[in-house]
């Protein structure tokens, strides 16, 4: 998954006083000292780019003497690159995308409060400290709720507070908690719109007892999906899908994965083609994740051939007519829609004529599918030839250095060494001309050297 990072900086004037927060050398040291002194932690997560020599240093309200004194007095502080494995217990839950990311933890390492973005205004950092300290003083922290839950002494209200607190911290892996919560509901509760909405927003597993119980009042359940804003409905579905997927993969539960795939299909209502496409894609992701290569290869060949490679004349013509009708509906009066062509009837059409954007999307999908076959280590000639077909098609649609690199590796695996070298040289040649590819040329040349020496 590509992560897009946002670096948020807000500046009005300059407010630097040269006072520094006393950062510890490592997260491990800070965590140990926090436990020893019973003081909370203040963790600043930075992207790797922040450590590049010569990068501009932006002013921060944290440099204000009063703010630094406040943090030095109340917290054990540490600054860590977010890719550092020692902070996986933080990043694995929060998945930060805006930096700097500030995380406050209690002395036991439980997340208390989070914020992000830099500014030279001191009020932001004073408020952050106040919020964190207030939560710790109230006793309503993840650590305390977790202890109650594990001890089996948590009440229905406390369990709800626990889930709400996690959601406020953008932690949505609450399927197990919501199962327990729904068990505590009465029959009347299951007829309460707000209770049903709360439970669904927590992201129950698609095949769970909780999800089934929430369907008890089918009319109410359906009205919720018709009443709530699109953003809310999408968020609910995504949480259910993500939680079910993660648990299915963790436990290698194919039935659970299939339940998730069926849930995704139902979200497409009567659009059976897209429903089947979404369902199959989900199962592909599961098989790949649990390394069930036999089923992965079988379904992948069907999936990519059906939805990205083989399109019949009738379906191609139908799709293009639909596209033309949609374009006419939104085109200004007396102005024909651009870049839409209806092909004349022919005996055989292998591929639909794609728009530039759709062409690039299909090319990228087919290239990634082909490279996945290579990465999974197959030496099965049938699978490799199928990957070769996809790779060729991706190059036909959108010739790029990375796609030639994929072709070269598949050719090499098939023992077509001369063709492999030819395509890898082409990849290097194109990389020199493509924006943003200069940093990859050395890697491409390294792969070429391995191909030449038969050491790939």
Secondary structure, 3 states (H helix, E strand, C coil): CCCCCEECEECCCCCCCCCCCCEECCHHHHHHHHHHHCCEEEEEEECHHHHCCCCCCCCCHHHCHHHHHHHHHHEEEEEEECCCHHHHHHHHHHCCCEECEEEEECCCCCEEEEEECEECCHHHHHHHHHHHHHHHHHCCCHHHHHHHHHHCCCCHHHHHHHHHHHHHCCCCCCHHHHHHHHHCCCCCHHHCHHHHHHHHHCCCCCCCHHHHHHCCCHHHHHHHHHHCCHHHHHHHHHHHHHHHHHHHHHHCCHHHHHHHHHHHHHCCCCCHHHHHHHHHHHHHHHHHHCCCHHHHHHHHHHHHHHHHHCCCHHHHHHHHHHHHHHHHHHCCCCCCCCCCCCCCCCCCCCCCCCCHHHHHHHHHHHHHHHHHHHHCCCCCHHHHHHHHHHHHHHHHHCCCHHHHHHHHHHHHHCCCHHHHHHHHHHHHHHHCCCCCCHHHHHHHHHHHHHHHCCCC
